[in-house]
């Protein structure tokens, strides 16, 4: 269990996928560029390659966790995480079906 104060530390925002490409050194990873309301796009590495073709993600509005410390995943920096649901063998990104500006806080 976490406290409400812990929950308030989690920064979930809407994010528009601007670019998606395969990771150069990993079969299960995609490298995404996300618009999250900052001056520059945010790069995130996601383990969804077997579930999505990169070009199908461009333009989608997803939910991203943006206050994680950046890490390198197989040599590529990731500064956040996109949220997804695992249902059996399928993995589905959490998407927003209303037109909302990137960077809006998810509560």
C-alpha positions in Angstrom: 0.0 0.0 0.0 1.1 3.6 -0.7 0.0 6.8 0.9 -2.0 9.5 -0.9 1.2 11.6 -0.6 3.1 8.9 -2.5 0.4 8.8 -5.2 0.7 12.6 -5.6 4.4 12.2 -6.6 3.5 10.1 -9.6 3.3 12.3 -12.7 1.0 10.8 -15.4 0.4 12.9 -18.4 -1.1 12.8 -21.9 1.5 12.3 -24.6 1.3 12.4 -28.4 3.5 9.9 -30.2 5.6 11.9 -32.7 7.9 9.2 -33.8 8.3 5.4 -33.3 11.1 3.2 -34.5 12.6 -0.1 -33.7 15.4 -0.3 -31.1 18.7 -0.9 -32.8 19.8 -3.6 -30.2 16.7 -5.2 -28.9 14.0 -7.3 -30.5 11.2 -6.4 -28.0 11.7 -2.6 -27.7 10.5 0.4 -29.6 12.0 3.9 -29.2 9.3 6.6 -29.0 9.5 10.4 -29.2 6.7 11.9 -27.2 5.2 15.4 -27.1 4.4 16.0 -23.4 4.0 19.8 -23.4 7.7 20.5 -22.9 10.0 22.4 -25.3 11.6 19.3 -26.6 10.1 15.8 -27.2 10.7 13.2 -24.6 12.4 9.9 -25.6 10.9 6.7 -24.1 11.9 3.1 -24.7 8.9 0.7 -24.5 8.7 -3.1 -24.5 5.9 -3.2 -27.1 7.6 -4.1 -30.3 5.9 -7.5 -30.7 2.5 -5.9 -30.3 2.7 -2.7 -32.4 4.1 -1.7 -35.7 6.0 1.6 -35.2 4.1 3.5 -37.9 0.8 2.6 -36.3 1.7 4.5 -33.1 2.5 7.9 -34.7 -0.3 10.4 -33.8 -1.7 8.3 -30.9 -2.4 10.0 -27.6 -1.2 7.8 -24.8 -0.6 8.0 -21.1 3.0 8.4 -19.9 4.8 8.4 -16.6 7.3 11.3 -16.9 9.0 11.7 -13.5 11.2 8.6 -13.6 14.9 9.0 -13.4 16.3 8.4 -17.0 17.8 5.0 -17.6 19.6 3.4 -20.5 17.8 0.4 -22.0 20.2 -1.6 -24.2 22.2 1.5 -24.7 19.3 3.9 -25.5 18.2 6.5 -23.0 14.6 6.3 -21.8 13.2 9.3 -19.8 9.8 7.9 -18.8 7.4 5.1 -19.5 4.2 4.6 -21.5 1.4 2.8 -19.7 0.0 -0.4 -21.1 -2.2 -3.3 -20.0 -1.2 -6.9 -20.4 -4.1 -9.2 -21.3 -2.9 -12.7 -21.7 -0.3 -12.6 -24.5 -1.5 -9.2 -25.7 -0.2 -5.8 -24.6 -2.3 -2.7 -25.2 -1.2 0.9 -24.7 -3.5 3.1 -22.6 -4.8 5.6 -25.0 -6.9 8.7 -24.6 -10.0 8.8 -26.9 -10.7 12.5 -26.5 -8.7 15.3 -28.1 -6.7 16.6 -25.2 -3.5 18.6 -25.3 -0.2 16.7 -24.7 1.1 17.3 -21.2 -2.2 17.4 -19.4 -2.0 15.7 -16.0 -3.9 12.4 -15.7 -5.7 12.2 -12.3 
